[in-house]
């Protein structure tokens, strides 16, 4: 956001919205709980260690190859910086945390992590937290949904709302508490939707649009006042949006179904992982302050070039690493086919 304001000062009026991009991470955790329960819940009616290990293998195939490649790219950037005289703060890249980060464990124990350290590649903290959710919160969520299977829909809805409201109330530096609660909320929302459909009840087709409107209102309130009500509203709106998108009947759902949006969704994980690497490279090689006094077309061109470089790096990561590695590993970890 700071670089955008430097290059395009007129965008400062949208800081309340542009600064809200971090709220996409909690939304992702809710969505992750929802989708994983939708995909794998039936396989855990009866717990099986073999099925659990297969589940973990499939999730590793999805997240790990691109994660490791992006981290390697950041490591290469840091290691080559002294060779070209680039001004890197090497204290921000503690060598002793490189191996835990490579294993997706670096954000599990907050008491020993350096203050404000999210990782060599700073988006990695959320992947580390997501891996924790795969290992521990998913089986917990599957067990909980079995325990409340005979309870009423009102209880499930109340539990989902309570969990979403609880997260900002107990927010701590231990990021795993956030992912655990939000992943669980997503699982409860999936259970509520499953029950609605099983009972033959229709879900209001414009919940996705209502979720977007409520999310924008909550983000605006958070920018002005902050505090628990605004942040709880953001999470509740995110949950409503996920619930509504599953119906796929509203305006926002149809917008996301456009071919370009679908493709951006396919490469979104690579964009997320690599954008930190590209941003740090550009901060050293083409700092935005250098163009602060340039003409508007030049500043706009630099801004668009930054976006283009992130997209180009993401496409390379997706097509050269993420997609082929995921397909190969998926075949290794998939359920063996039965031949008749």
GISUL-V333921 format. One record per backbone hydrogen bond with DSSP energy under -0.5 kcal/mol. NH is the residue of the N-H (numbers start at 0). CO is the residue of the C=O. Records with the same first field share a line. If there is no record, write none. Layout:
NH: CO ; CO
This chain:
4: 0
5: 1
6: 2
7: 3
10: 7
11: 8
12: 9
13: 10
14: 11
16: 13
17: 13
18: 14
19: 16
20: 17
21: 18
22: 19
23: 20
24: 21
25: 21
26: 22
27: 23
28: 24
29: 25
30: 26
31: 27
32: 28
33: 29
34: 30
35: 31
36: 32
37: 33
38: 34
39: 35
40: 36
42: 39
43: 39 ; 40
44: 41
51: 47
52: 48
53: 49
54: 50
55: 51
56: 52
57: 53
58: 54
59: 55
60: 56
61: 57
62: 58
63: 59
64: 59
66: 62
67: 63
68: 64
69: 65
70: 66
71: 67
72: 68
73: 69
74: 70
75: 71
76: 72
77: 73
78: 74
79: 75
80: 76
81: 77
83: 79 ; 80
84: 81
85: 80
87: 85
89: 87
91: 88
92: 89
96: 93
97: 94
98: 94
100: 96
101: 97
102: 98
103: 100
104: 99
105: 99
107: 104
109: 107
111: 108
112: 108
116: 113
117: 115
121: 119
123: 120
124: 121
125: 122
126: 122
127: 123
128: 124
129: 125
130: 126
131: 127
132: 128
133: 129
134: 130
135: 131
136: 131
137: 132
139: 135
140: 136
141: 137
142: 138
143: 139
144: 140
145: 141
146: 142
147: 143
148: 145
150: 147
155: 151
156: 152
157: 153
158: 154
159: 155
160: 156
161: 157
162: 158
163: 159
164: 160
165: 161
166: 162
167: 163
168: 164
169: 165
174: 172
176: 173
177: 173
178: 174
179: 175
180: 176
181: 177
182: 178
183: 179
184: 180
185: 181
186: 182
187: 183
188: 184
189: 185
190: 186
191: 187
192: 188
193: 189
194: 190
195: 191
196: 192
197: 193
198: 194
199: 196
200: 195
206: 203
209: 205
210: 206
211: 207
212: 208
213: 209
214: 210
215: 211
216: 212
217: 213
218: 214
219: 215
220: 216
221: 217
222: 218
223: 219
224: 220
225: 220
229: 225
230: 226
231: 227
232: 228
233: 229
234: 230
235: 231
236: 232
237: 233
238: 234
239: 235
240: 236
241: 237
242: 238
243: 239
244: 240
245: 241
246: 242 ; 243
247: 243
248: 243
253: 249
254: 250
255: 251
256: 252
257: 254
261: 257
262: 258
263: 259
264: 260
265: 261
266: 262
267: 264
270: 266
271: 267
272: 268
273: 269
274: 270
275: 271
277: 273
278: 274
279: 275
280: 276
281: 277
282: 278
283: 279
284: 280
285: 281
289: 286
290: 287
291: 288
293: 290
297: 294
298: 294
299: 295
300: 296
301: 297
302: 298
303: 299
304: 300
305: 301
306: 302
307: 303
308: 304
309: 305
310: 306
311: 307
312: 308
313: 309
314: 310
315: 311
316: 312
317: 313
318: 314
319: 315
320: 316
321: 316
322: 317
324: 320
325: 321
326: 322
327: 323
328: 324
329: 325
330: 326
331: 327
332: 328
333: 329
338: 336
